């Protein structure tokens, strides 16, 4: 139990420190690297809580795709960050207001469990949605059973929406260029006398 607590505090401390460095680092590449470190530590916390599926998704989706995409975009695009910071004071009131709204939402979410009315055991517990019985199955298997049985149509609909969005992005960004393409039939049917010209050059003169 003590080892479990030590590992939890280690992951939590590193995650909070890396999250602070994401917004404190001056180099945007360093910020992205600290963001990846934060994701890995958050995945470790999910594993400690028994949610290995969420940990895997966090590493595969966010670290493997989103964070790496951020890194490539920051490294490949020549963004003038000095120019972007020039209007920082102008947007400070709006940013502060949004920060206060997010802070109030976090307080409501965290404090909701303490402010919720207690459930009387004599009148029954709060009804919950039916789910697979907890036994020897893993967390990922339990989620798979629910996703591919009760919510299979919603899952397929979400996949269809993502497919349409991907096709729409490709169509909107597709540019038709005048590219010279090969015609294999013309190349095979070509005769030597139509493409090769023999020129007799006199001695001492050029073509």
C-alpha positions in Angstrom: 0.0 0.0 0.0 2.8 2.4 0.8 4.5 1.5 -2.5 1.3 2.2 -4.4 1.0 5.6 -2.7 4.6 6.5 -3.4 4.2 5.6 -7.1 1.0 7.7 -7.2 2.7 10.8 -5.7 5.7 10.3 -8.0 3.5 10.3 -11.2 1.3 13.1 -9.8 4.3 15.3 -8.9 6.0 14.8 -12.3 2.7 15.4 -14.2 2.0 18.7 -12.4 5.6 19.8 -12.8 5.6 19.0 -16.5 2.2 20.7 -17.0 3.6 23.9 -15.4 6.6 23.7 -17.7 4.3 23.4 -20.7 3.2 27.0 -20.2 6.4 28.3 -18.6 8.9 27.1 -21.2 10.0 29.8 -23.7 10.8 27.4 -26.5 7.6 25.9 -28.1 9.4 22.7 -28.9 10.3 22.2 -25.2 6.6 22.9 -24.4 5.5 20.1 -26.6 8.0 17.7 -25.1 6.8 18.6 -21.6 3.3 18.0 -22.9 4.2 14.5 -24.0 5.8 13.9 -20.5 2.5 15.0 -18.9 0.5 12.6 -21.0 2.8 9.7 -20.1 2.5 10.4 -16.4 -1.3 10.8 -16.7 -1.4 7.4 -18.3 0.5 6.0 -15.4 -2.1 7.4 -13.0 -4.8 5.8 -15.1 -3.0 2.4 -14.8 -2.8 2.8 -11.0 -6.6 3.4 -10.9 -7.2 0.2 -13.0 -8.3 2.1 -16.1 -5.7 0.6 -18.5 -7.9 1.2 -21.5 -7.9 5.0 -20.9 -4.1 4.9 -20.3 -3.6 3.1 -23.6 -5.9 5.6 -25.5 -4.0 8.5 -23.9 -0.7 7.2 -25.1 -1.8 6.1 -28.5 -4.1 9.0 -29.4 -2.6 12.0 -27.7 1.1 11.1 -27.5 1.2 9.2 -30.8 -0.9 11.6 -32.8 -1.8 14.9 -31.3 1.4 15.8 -29.5 3.6 14.6 -32.3 1.5 16.6 -34.8 2.0 19.7 -32.6 5.7 19.0 -32.5 6.0 18.7 -36.3 3.8 21.8 -36.9 5.9 23.9 -34.5 9.2 22.7 -36.0 8.2 23.0 -39.6 6.2 26.2 -39.6 8.3 29.4 -39.1 5.9 31.0 -36.6 6.9 34.4 -35.3 6.1 33.9 -31.6 7.5 37.3 -30.7 4.9 38.9 -33.0 2.2 36.7 -31.5 3.0 37.9 -28.0 2.7 41.6 -28.9 -1.1 41.7 -28.2 -0.9 39.7 -25.0 -2.0 42.6 -22.8 -4.9 43.4 -25.0 -6.4 39.9 -24.6 -5.6 39.6 -20.9 -9.1 40.6 -19.7 -10.8 38.0 -21.9 -8.3 35.3 -21.0 -8.8 36.1 -17.3 -12.5 35.9 -17.6 -12.3 32.5 -19.4 -9.9 31.3 -16.7 -12.3 32.3 -14.0 -15.2 30.4 -15.8 -13.1 27.3 -16.1 -12.1 27.6 -12.4 -15.7 27.9 -11.4 -16.6 24.8 -13.5 -13.8 22.8 -11.9 -15.0 23.8 -8.4 -18.5 22.7 -9.2 -17.4 19.4 -10.6 -15.0 18.6 -7.7 -17.3 19.9 -5.1 -20.4 18.2 -6.5 -19.6 14.9 -4.8 -19.5 16.6 -1.5 -22.6 18.7 -2.0 -24.7 15.9 -3.4 -27.4 14.6 -1.1 -26.7 11.4 0.7 -28.6 8.3 -0.6 -30.7 6.6 2.0 -29.9 2.9 2.0 -33.4 2.0 3.2 -35.0 3.5 0.1 -32.6 2.0 -2.3 -29.5 3.2 -4.0 -29.3 5.6 -7.0 -30.1 3.7 -10.2 -27.3 3.3 -12.6 -27.1 2.2 -16.2 -26.7 -1.6 -16.7 -23.3 -2.8 -17.5 -21.2 -6.0 -17.6 -20.7 -7.8 -14.4 -17.3 -7.2 -12.8 -15.4 -10.4 -12.6 -12.2 -11.7 -14.1 -12.6 -9.6 -17.3 -10.3 -6.7 -17.9 -11.4 -3.1 -18.2 -10.8 -3.0 -22.0 -12.9 -6.2 -22.4 -15.7 -4.8 -20.4 -15.8 -1.6 -22.4 -15.7 -3.6 -25.6 -18.7 -5.7 -24.5 -20.7 -2.6 -23.9 -19.5 -0.7 -26.9 -20.2 -3.5 -29.4 -23.5 -4.7 -28.0 -25.6 -1.8 -26.5 -24.0 1.1 -28.3 -22.9 -0.6 -31.6 -25.2 1.6 -33.8 -23.9 4.8 -32.2 -20.4 3.5 -32.5 -20.9 2.8 -36.2 -22.6 6.2 -36.7 -19.6 8.0 -35.1 -17.3 6.1 -37.4 -19.4 7.2 -40.4 -19.3 10.8 -39.3 -15.5 10.7 -39.0 -15.2 9.1 -42.4 -17.4 11.8 -44.0 -15.3 14.5 -42.2 -12.0 12.9 -43.5 -13.4 12.7 -47.1 -14.6 16.3 -46.9 -11.2 17.5 -45.7 -9.5 15.7 -48.6 -11.9 17.1 -51.2 -11.6 20.7 -49.8 -7.8 20.6 -49.9 -7.4 18.7 -53.2 -5.7 20.7 -55.9 -5.7 19.6 -59.5 -2.3 20.3 -61.0 -1.2 19.9 -64.6 1.0 16.9 -64.1 2.4 15.0 -67.0 1.5 11.4 -66.7 2.7 8.3 -68.5 0.8 6.6 -71.2 2.0 3.0 -71.2 0.1 2.1 -74.4 1.7 4.9 -76.4 5.2 4.1 -75.1 4.9 0.4 -76.0 3.5 1.1 -79.5 6.1 3.7 -80.3 8.4 2.8 -83.3 12.1 3.5 -83.5 11.8 5.5 -86.8 9.3 7.8 -85.2 11.4 8.8 -82.3 15.0 8.3 -83.4 16.6 10.5 -86.1 20.0 9.7 -87.6 21.9 12.7 -88.7 25.1 12.4 -90.8 27.5 15.1 -89.6 30.3 16.1 -91.9 33.8 15.8 -90.4 35.0 19.0 -88.8 31.5 20.6 -88.4 28.9 20.6 -85.8 25.2 19.6 -85.8 
